Amino acid sequence: MLVRSLIQTLCLDRLEELGEALLDFTKIEDLLDWLQTNQPK
């Protein structure tokens, strides 16, 4: 659920970046790291 909440806070530009980044992820930790560094301030 934490992942869903973090994704829902992203703006459209960040969602598009996430979509591209997902192609390079090999494990869930990659997603979690990306979300932590790309959260709105």
A tleap script that builds the chain and sets N, CA, C and O, in Angstrom:
source leaprc.protein.ff14SB
mol = sequence {
  NMET LEU VAL ARG SER LEU ILE GLN THR LEU
  CYS LEU ASP ARG LEU GLU GLU LEU GLY GLU
  ALA LEU LEU ASP PHE THR LYS ILE GLU ASP
  LEU LEU ASP TRP LEU GLN THR ASN GLN PRO
  CLYS
}
set mol.1.N position { 0.816 -1.191 0.000 }
set mol.1.CA position { 0.000 0.000 0.000 }
set mol.1.C position { 0.858 1.252 0.000 }
set mol.1.O position { 0.468 2.262 -0.586 }
set mol.2.N position { 1.995 1.210 0.632 }
set mol.2.CA position { 2.885 2.366 0.645 }
set mol.2.C position { 3.279 2.748 -0.771 }
set mol.2.O position { 3.297 3.931 -1.112 }
set mol.3.N position { 3.589 1.773 -1.588 }
set mol.3.CA position { 3.998 2.046 -2.968 }
set mol.3.C position { 2.862 2.743 -3.709 }
set mol.3.O position { 3.096 3.723 -4.417 }
set mol.4.N position { 1.662 2.261 -3.557 }
set mol.4.CA position { 0.506 2.876 -4.226 }
set mol.4.C position { 0.355 4.330 -3.793 }
set mol.4.O position { 0.135 5.206 -4.629 }
set mol.5.N position { 0.472 4.589 -2.499 }
set mol.5.CA position { 0.342 5.954 -1.990 }
set mol.5.C position { 1.418 6.864 -2.562 }
set mol.5.O position { 1.141 8.004 -2.935 }
set mol.6.N position { 2.639 6.361 -2.631 }
set mol.6.CA position { 3.731 7.170 -3.172 }
set mol.6.C position { 3.515 7.474 -4.650 }
set mol.6.O position { 3.773 8.591 -5.100 }
set mol.7.N position { 3.051 6.499 -5.395 }
set mol.7.CA position { 2.813 6.699 -6.827 }
set mol.7.C position { 1.675 7.697 -7.042 }
set mol.7.O position { 1.735 8.510 -7.965 }
set mol.8.N position { 0.660 7.646 -6.216 }
set mol.8.CA position { -0.485 8.545 -6.378 }
set mol.8.C position { -0.120 10.005 -6.134 }
set mol.8.O position { -0.848 10.895 -6.572 }
set mol.9.N position { 0.983 10.271 -5.452 }
set mol.9.CA position { 1.383 11.658 -5.192 }
set mol.9.C position { 2.199 12.250 -6.337 }
set mol.9.O position { 2.495 13.445 -6.328 }
set mol.10.N position { 2.565 11.434 -7.318 }
set mol.10.CA position { 3.411 11.913 -8.408 }
set mol.10.C position { 2.611 12.726 -9.421 }
set mol.10.O position { 1.454 12.419 -9.709 }
set mol.11.N position { 3.250 13.776 -9.960 }
set mol.11.CA position { 2.624 14.548 -11.033 }
set mol.11.C position { 2.782 13.774 -12.347 }
set mol.11.O position { 3.499 12.775 -12.405 }
set mol.12.N position { 2.120 14.236 -13.372 }
set mol.12.CA position { 2.121 13.536 -14.652 }
set mol.12.C position { 3.532 13.371 -15.214 }
set mol.12.O position { 3.874 12.303 -15.720 }
set mol.13.N position { 4.350 14.416 -15.131 }
set mol.13.CA position { 5.721 14.319 -15.645 }
set mol.13.C position { 6.506 13.219 -14.937 }
set mol.13.O position { 7.221 12.446 -15.575 }
set mol.14.N position { 6.367 13.156 -13.613 }
set mol.14.CA position { 7.072 12.124 -12.846 }
set mol.14.C position { 6.525 10.732 -13.162 }
set mol.14.O position { 7.284 9.763 -13.195 }
set mol.15.N position { 5.222 10.625 -13.392 }
set mol.15.CA position { 4.643 9.327 -13.758 }
set mol.15.C position { 5.208 8.836 -15.084 }
set mol.15.O position { 5.471 7.645 -15.252 }
set mol.16.N position { 5.394 9.755 -16.021 }
set mol.16.CA position { 5.982 9.380 -17.308 }
set mol.16.C position { 7.427 8.926 -17.116 }
set mol.16.O position { 7.859 7.948 -17.725 }
set mol.17.N position { 8.175 9.639 -16.267 }
set mol.17.CA position { 9.554 9.243 -15.978 }
set mol.17.C position { 9.593 7.869 -15.315 }
set mol.17.O position { 10.454 7.047 -15.626 }
set mol.18.N position { 8.668 7.631 -14.411 }
set mol.18.CA position { 8.593 6.327 -13.750 }
set mol.18.C position { 8.315 5.231 -14.769 }
set mol.18.O position { 8.918 4.160 -14.711 }
set mol.19.N position { 7.416 5.491 -15.690 }
set mol.19.CA position { 7.108 4.504 -16.726 }
set mol.19.C position { 8.340 4.094 -17.510 }
set mol.19.O position { 8.521 2.917 -17.825 }
set mol.20.N position { 9.188 5.065 -17.825 }
set mol.20.CA position { 10.428 4.756 -18.540 }
set mol.20.C position { 11.419 4.027 -17.634 }
set mol.20.O position { 12.086 3.085 -18.062 }
set mol.21.N position { 11.510 4.467 -16.388 }
set mol.21.CA position { 12.460 3.872 -15.447 }
set mol.21.C position { 12.101 2.419 -15.129 }
set mol.21.O position { 12.985 1.600 -14.880 }
set mol.22.N position { 10.809 2.103 -15.139 }
set mol.22.CA position { 10.373 0.738 -14.819 }
set mol.22.C position { 11.025 -0.304 -15.718 }
set mol.22.O position { 11.235 -1.445 -15.306 }
set mol.23.N position { 11.341 0.087 -16.936 }
set mol.23.CA position { 11.963 -0.855 -17.869 }
set mol.23.C position { 13.339 -1.314 -17.393 }
set mol.23.O position { 13.808 -2.385 -17.778 }
set mol.24.N position { 13.982 -0.503 -16.555 }
set mol.24.CA position { 15.322 -0.828 -16.067 }
set mol.24.C position { 15.325 -1.506 -14.698 }
set mol.24.O position { 16.358 -2.016 -14.265 }
set mol.25.N position { 14.187 -1.518 -14.017 }
set mol.25.CA position { 14.132 -2.096 -12.676 }
set mol.25.C position { 14.206 -3.618 -12.751 }
set mol.25.O position { 13.609 -4.243 -13.628 }
set mol.26.N position { 14.952 -4.202 -11.811 }
set mol.26.CA position { 15.053 -5.656 -11.747 }
set mol.26.C position { 14.501 -6.217 -10.432 }
set mol.26.O position { 14.317 -7.427 -10.294 }
set mol.27.N position { 14.241 -5.333 -9.476 }
set mol.27.CA position { 13.704 -5.785 -8.189 }
set mol.27.C position { 12.877 -4.666 -7.566 }
set mol.27.O position { 12.983 -3.509 -7.973 }
set mol.28.N position { 12.064 -5.007 -6.593 }
set mol.28.CA position { 11.171 -4.037 -5.959 }
set mol.28.C position { 11.957 -2.903 -5.309 }
set mol.28.O position { 11.475 -1.773 -5.241 }
set mol.29.N position { 13.152 -3.197 -4.836 }
set mol.29.CA position { 13.965 -2.161 -4.206 }
set mol.29.C position { 14.313 -1.046 -5.189 }
set mol.29.O position { 14.453 0.110 -4.791 }
set mol.30.N position { 14.452 -1.385 -6.469 }
set mol.30.CA position { 14.707 -0.361 -7.486 }
set mol.30.C position { 13.548 0.632 -7.535 }
set mol.30.O position { 13.760 1.841 -7.623 }
set mol.31.N position { 12.336 0.119 -7.479 }
set mol.31.CA position { 11.157 0.977 -7.482 }
set mol.31.C position { 11.108 1.828 -6.219 }
set mol.31.O position { 10.858 3.032 -6.289 }
set mol.32.N position { 11.343 1.217 -5.082 }
set mol.32.CA position { 11.298 1.957 -3.822 }
set mol.32.C position { 12.354 3.052 -3.789 }
set mol.32.O position { 12.077 4.162 -3.336 }
set mol.33.N position { 13.549 2.758 -4.257 }
set mol.33.CA position { 14.609 3.773 -4.315 }
set mol.33.C position { 14.210 4.921 -5.226 }
set mol.33.O position { 14.400 6.088 -4.884 }
set mol.34.N position { 13.656 4.591 -6.387 }
set mol.34.CA position { 13.241 5.624 -7.334 }
set mol.34.C position { 12.171 6.516 -6.709 }
set mol.34.O position { 12.232 7.741 -6.815 }
set mol.35.N position { 11.199 5.897 -6.064 }
set mol.35.CA position { 10.120 6.665 -5.444 }
set mol.35.C position { 10.636 7.583 -4.345 }
set mol.35.O position { 10.167 8.714 -4.211 }
set mol.36.N position { 11.588 7.114 -3.564 }
set mol.36.CA position { 12.134 7.942 -2.488 }
set mol.36.C position { 12.867 9.158 -3.034 }
set mol.36.O position { 12.793 10.239 -2.450 }
set mol.37.N position { 13.565 8.997 -4.134 }
set mol.37.CA position { 14.341 10.117 -4.676 }
set mol.37.C position { 13.521 11.024 -5.585 }
set mol.37.O position { 13.998 12.093 -5.966 }
set mol.38.N position { 12.312 10.633 -5.942 }
set mol.38.CA position { 11.500 11.416 -6.873 }
set mol.38.C position { 10.167 11.869 -6.290 }
set mol.38.O position { 9.230 12.151 -7.037 }
set mol.39.N position { 10.072 11.939 -4.985 }
set mol.39.CA position { 8.843 12.417 -4.360 }
set mol.39.C position { 8.751 13.936 -4.440 }
set mol.39.O position { 9.770 14.626 -4.414 }
set mol.40.N position { 7.519 14.461 -4.539 }
set mol.40.CA position { 7.337 15.921 -4.546 }
set mol.40.C position { 7.851 16.522 -3.248 }
set mol.40.O position { 7.800 15.904 -2.185 }
set mol.41.N position { 8.339 17.728 -3.368 }
set mol.41.CA position { 8.883 18.406 -2.173 }
set mol.41.C position { 7.893 19.366 -1.589 }
set mol.41.O position { 8.183 20.018 -0.587 }
savepdb mol mol.pdb
quit
